[in-house]
Structure formats: structure tokens, C-alpha cells
Amino acid sequence: MKKFFASFGYAFRGLAETLLRERNMRVHLCFCVFVTFFGFVCGIESYEWLAAVILMGLVISAEAHNTAIEQTLDRVGTERNEQTRRAKDAAAGGVLAAAIFAAIGGGLIFFRKARVDAALAFFKAYPWAIAIVAAALVGAVVFVALAGRKRER
């Protein structure tokens, strides 16, 4: 039983390390945060939440798998070869496909007149929220760009 619970620790550590080391994972996480925020603002339905959560999980999972594949191939050999390139490209392509389909799903959920009207009504009722979203966007850019960078000493 101890090994079973330890495996959760390893999994969380893997996600945390991927988040710290992989810029694209931070990009995906930022999108997840904004999708969640706008999901509440727009009042999406429970079935839409289900779709959004599944799509977000798919993209995060694909990025973690891509990182694992790239790290493994880098460990196996440092020389450039066609098989390694194809494997890395395929893994990256899997992430791209997941992200594209997640974006399409998000578009189907959010870009309907009722959802856009709900978001506009929210920002009209709470104009200060625009500043919060703008600050969050700046924070997201900084988080993506700077998190995980090694400090020069």
C-alpha cells in the first residue's frame, strides 16, 4: 500500500517538474486557467464543463507524454538521427493535435452569441475585472517566459 501512495507522489512530482521545465506546459496551464475563469463568467453548462475539463486534461496529458518521450530519447543518445527526429516530431504532433481539437472545442463552447453576451455583460457590470484579466495576461506571459529559467550567478 505504501508503494501505491508513493506512486501518486512521483506522478505529482513529474507534473510539477514538467511545469517548471517545459514552457509549453506553462502555456497550456495558463490557457486552462483562462478557460476556467471564462467558463464561470459565461455560465457554461455542466456538459460544457465536462467537455472543457476533458479537453484540458487531454492537452496537459499529451504535453507530459511528449516531455517524457523527448527526455527518454535525449537520454538514449545525443547524436542526431532520423528515427529520433521522427519520434520527437510525432510526439510534438500529438500535442499539437490535442491543442487544436481543444481550441475547436473551446470555440464551440464559448463563441456563441449567448456566451459572448454573458462575458460582455459581466465586464460591463464589473469594469474593474478588465484590469484583473489584463494583469492576469501579463502575469501569464511572465510566468511562461521566466518560470523554470536558471538564474545566472
N, C-alpha and C positions, 0 to 999 in steps of 0.2 A: 504494500500500500504506500510505503514511503517513496518508492520509485515512481509510482503513479503520480503523486502530488509533486514530486521533483520535476517531472516532465512538464508540468504547467509552468514552473519557474523558468525552465530552459526555453520554452516557447515565448513567454513574455520577454525574456532577455533577448531572444532573437528578433522580435518585433522592435524592441527598444533600440538595439544596435543598428538595425536596418534603418530605422527612423533617423538616428543620429548620423549615419554614414552615407545614406543614399538620398541625394537631392530630390529625385523623382518621387520617392516615398513621401517626402515632406510636401511636395506639390499635391500629391493625391490626398494626403491628410488635410491640407488646407481646403481643398475642394469639398471634402466630407464635412468639414465644419461649416462652410458656407451653405452647402445643400441643406444641412440640418437647420441652420438658422432660418433660411428662406422657407423651408418646409413648415416651420412654426408660423412665420409671418404670413404665408399664403394659405395656411389652414388646409394642408393636403389631407386627403382621406387615408384611412388605415391601410387600404390595399395599395395606395401610392407609397405610403411609408414602407410597406413590406418590399415593394419593388426597389425603392431607393436604397434601403438597407442591404438588400441582396446585391445590388449593383455596386455599392460602395465596398462591400466585403469582397466581391469578385476582383475588383481592381487592386485593393490592398493585398489580397492573396496572390494575385498574379505578379505584383511587384516583388513580393517576398520570394516567390519561386524564382523569378528572374535573377534576383540577387544571389540566391543560393546556387543557381546554375553557373552564373558568372564567377562567383568565388571558387567554386569547385574546379572549373576549367582553368582558372588562373593558378590554382594550387597544383594541378596536374602537370602543367607545363607553361613555360613563359614564351616559348617560340611561337611565332605566328604560323598558323596553318589553316587550310580551307575548312576542315571539319570543325575546328573550334570556332571559326568565324560564323559558319552556318548555324551551329548550335546556339551561339550567343545571339545572332540575329533572329533566330526562331523564337527564343525566349523573349526578346525585346518586342518582337512582333505580337506575341501573345498578350503582353501588357498593352500594347497599342490597340489591339482589337478589343480588349476588355474596356479600355478607356473610351474608345469610340462608341461602343454599344452603350456604355453607361451615359455618355453625353447625349446620345439619341434618346435613351430612356428618360433622362432628366428633361430634355426638351419636350417630350410628350407629356410629362407631368407638369412642368412649370410654365411653358409657353402656350397657355390657353388664356383667352380673354379674361375669364374669371380669376385666374391666378395673378395675372398682371394687374388687374384692377384691385385685387386684395393687397398686393405689395404697394401699389401707389397710394391706396387709402391708408395703409399703415404709416408710410413715410409722411403723408400729409398730416395725419393725426399726431405723429411723433417726429417732428423735423430734426430733432437732436439725434435721432437714430442714424441719419445720413452721416453725421460726423463719426459716429461709432463704427459704422460699416467702412467708412473711408480709413479710419485709424486701423481697423482690423485688416484691411487690404494692405496697408503699409507694413503692418506687423507681419503679415503673411509673407510678403516679399522679403523682408529682413530675415525671417525665420528660414525661408527656403534658401536664401543666398548665404547666410552666415552660420547657421547651425551646423555643427559637426566639423567645422574648419579647425585645423590645428593651429594653435597660436604660435606665432614666430617668437623666439626668445633670443 
